[in-house]
Amino acid sequence: MVVNHCTPTGTKLEETGFGYTLSLIGGKYKMIVMYWLSEYQAVMRFNELKRCIGTISFKTLSSTLKELERDQLIIRKEYPQIPPKVEYSLSERGQSLIPIINIMCEWGEKNRGY
């Protein structure tokens, strides 16, 4: 098996492309939020995401969305109306991670029987 090393041995993980990518998508729910936005609906509201994920608390979803927005992986669009309406969608940068999610889905389908 050939392993493609993206950094020299001894380099700190956080100083690598791999470490940077993990810092953006690491955590329990970030990839799940991105999955729902890419797979089912291009635009979702907070409560829709919460219903789809199910096990996530209001606070955790809120902080996850803020982190994804800060890292420019999702776009938050707020409409000035009463009651307030906020929609979330993947940014172009976030969409560029979807092939990674797709590969993870394929790998999982292939290997989950083990």
C-alpha positions as CSV (number, residue, x, y, z in Angstrom):
1,M,0.0,0.0,0.0
2,V,1.4,3.4,-1.0
3,V,0.7,6.2,1.5
4,N,0.7,9.7,0.1
5,H,2.4,11.9,2.8
6,C,1.3,15.5,2.6
7,T,3.9,16.7,5.0
8,P,7.4,15.7,6.1
9,T,7.7,13.5,9.2
10,G,8.0,15.5,12.4
11,T,5.9,18.4,11.3
12,K,3.2,19.4,13.8
13,L,-0.2,18.3,12.7
14,E,-1.8,21.7,13.0
15,E,0.8,23.1,10.6
16,T,-0.3,20.8,7.8
17,G,-3.0,20.9,5.2
18,F,-4.6,17.8,6.9
19,G,-4.5,19.6,10.3
20,Y,-6.1,22.7,8.8
21,T,-8.9,20.7,7.1
22,L,-9.6,18.9,10.4
23,S,-9.8,22.2,12.2
24,L,-12.5,23.3,9.8
25,I,-14.6,20.1,9.7
26,G,-13.7,18.4,13.0
27,G,-16.2,18.1,15.7
28,K,-19.3,15.9,16.1
29,Y,-21.8,17.9,13.9
30,K,-20.0,20.1,11.3
31,M,-19.9,17.4,8.7
32,I,-23.5,16.4,9.5
33,V,-24.7,19.9,9.0
34,M,-22.8,20.2,5.7
35,Y,-24.2,16.8,4.6
36,W,-27.8,17.8,5.2
37,L,-27.2,21.1,3.3
38,S,-25.7,19.3,0.4
39,E,-27.7,16.2,0.2
40,Y,-31.3,17.2,0.9
41,Q,-31.9,20.9,0.6
42,A,-29.7,23.7,-0.7
43,V,-31.2,26.1,1.8
44,M,-32.4,25.2,5.3
45,R,-33.7,27.0,8.3
46,F,-32.4,26.4,11.9
47,N,-35.3,24.3,13.0
48,E,-35.2,22.2,9.8
49,L,-31.6,21.3,10.5
50,K,-32.4,20.6,14.2
51,R,-35.2,18.2,13.1
52,C,-33.0,16.4,10.6
53,I,-30.1,15.9,13.0
54,G,-32.3,15.1,15.9
55,T,-29.8,14.5,18.7
56,I,-28.3,18.0,18.7
57,S,-29.1,20.6,21.3
58,F,-30.1,24.2,20.4
59,K,-26.9,25.6,21.8
60,T,-24.7,23.0,20.0
61,L,-26.3,23.6,16.7
62,S,-26.1,27.4,17.1
63,S,-22.4,27.3,17.9
64,T,-21.7,24.8,15.1
65,L,-23.4,27.1,12.6
66,K,-21.5,30.1,13.9
67,E,-18.2,28.2,13.5
68,L,-19.1,27.0,10.0
69,E,-20.1,30.6,9.0
70,R,-16.9,32.0,10.6
71,D,-14.8,29.6,8.5
72,Q,-16.8,30.6,5.4
73,L,-18.2,27.1,4.8
74,I,-21.8,28.1,5.1
75,I,-23.7,31.3,4.3
76,R,-26.2,32.7,6.8
77,K,-28.9,34.9,5.3
78,E,-31.1,36.8,7.6
79,Y,-34.4,38.4,6.5
80,P,-35.6,41.5,8.3
81,Q,-39.1,40.4,9.1
82,I,-41.2,39.4,12.1
83,P,-40.8,36.7,13.2
84,P,-37.1,36.7,12.1
85,K,-36.2,34.3,9.2
86,V,-32.7,33.0,8.9
87,E,-31.6,30.5,6.2
88,Y,-28.3,28.6,5.9
89,S,-26.7,27.3,2.7
90,L,-23.3,26.0,1.7
91,S,-20.8,28.5,0.4
92,E,-18.7,27.8,-2.6
93,R,-15.9,27.0,-0.2
94,G,-18.2,24.6,1.7
95,Q,-19.3,23.0,-1.6
96,S,-15.7,22.2,-2.4
97,L,-15.7,19.8,0.6
98,I,-18.7,17.8,-0.6
99,P,-16.5,15.4,-2.7
100,I,-14.8,14.5,0.6
101,I,-18.2,13.8,2.2
102,N,-19.2,11.7,-0.8
103,I,-16.0,9.6,-0.6
104,M,-16.7,9.1,3.1
105,C,-20.2,7.9,2.3
106,E,-18.9,5.5,-0.3
107,W,-16.3,4.1,2.0
108,G,-18.9,3.7,4.8
109,E,-21.3,1.8,2.5
110,K,-18.5,-0.4,1.4
111,N,-17.1,-1.2,4.8
112,R,-19.9,-1.0,7.3
113,G,-20.5,-4.7,7.2
114,Y,-17.2,-5.6,8.8
